[in-house]
Amino acid sequence: MKQMIQSILGRMDRKNVLRAVAAGFILTVVFSMMPFFAACENISNDVLRLHVLANSDSEQDQQLKLSVRDAVLEESAKWYRKAEDFEAANSAVCTHIGSIQKAAQDVVRQAGRDDDVTVQVTDMYFTTRDYEDFSLPAGKYRTLRVTIGEGEGKNWWCIVYPSLCLPAAGDNADPKSNGPLTALPETEEEIISNPGEYQVRFKVVEWYEAVKSLFDK
């Protein structure tokens, strides 16, 4: 019986040691990632996202969503074009949100549709998003949210500011040729524009943001 108790205690001790080692490893990883976490949080504070919700998943509604997207990008750019930072861009978009909504609504009406369009600036959580030339880490972002009709179709995400997402009329242009990323600090520019180098870290950030959200509720 004594040997049995010692054996059980021995196994318990090994488990505790393994748990302690695992906990220590996790803490080491978290602390080593803190500068990257901070940089990603700064990105979410310097970027104005765009979120367009289509009325439905029908081909017609999805095409209309893209036309509305183009109109919103073009109209919003008129107002924040001279903005020197995120705060100025955000203020310009909020000030002229009525004009942006009218541009979106006009596209819908010109398509012969009577769907109402709702445009608002809000804070939204996004998981890691990979685009053609850049990636954005998970986090809560200030977002220009455009809802067409019932808003039950597939969504479209991108960025209003800096102007990394071009409307269809500018598809042949190089979004980097005008230096949109220069609106961001060098560290943030490096993270966004080199997605292949940060995929694993982005996943850790996503996990970190998910844990943070539990304490925010």
Number of C-alpha atoms within 10 A of each C-alpha: 6 7 8 9 10 11 12 12 12 12 12 12 12 12 12 12 12 12 12 12 12 12 12 12 12 12 12 11 12 16 12 11 16 12 11 20 21 12 17 22 19 16 24 21 15 22 24 25 23 22 20 23 26 27 23 18 15 12 9 12 20 19 13 19 28 18 17 27 26 20 22 27 22 17 20 24 20 13 21 22 14 11 17 10 15 19 14 15 24 22 14 19 25 17 12 15 20 14 16 26 21 17 20 27 23 16 20 22 12 9 12 9 14 11 14 15 23 18 20 16 18 12 14 14 15 17 17 15 14 15 13 6 12 16 19 23 28 24 23 17 20 19 23 27 18 26 23 24 19 14 17 13 19 15 18 15 18 22 18 25 28 23 23 18 20 19 15 13 9 11 10 8 11 11 16 13 8 11 12 15 20 12 18 19 13 10 13 21 16 15 21 22 16 13 20 12 12 17 15 11 14 23 15 19 25 19 14 16 20 16 11 12 13 8 7 7 5
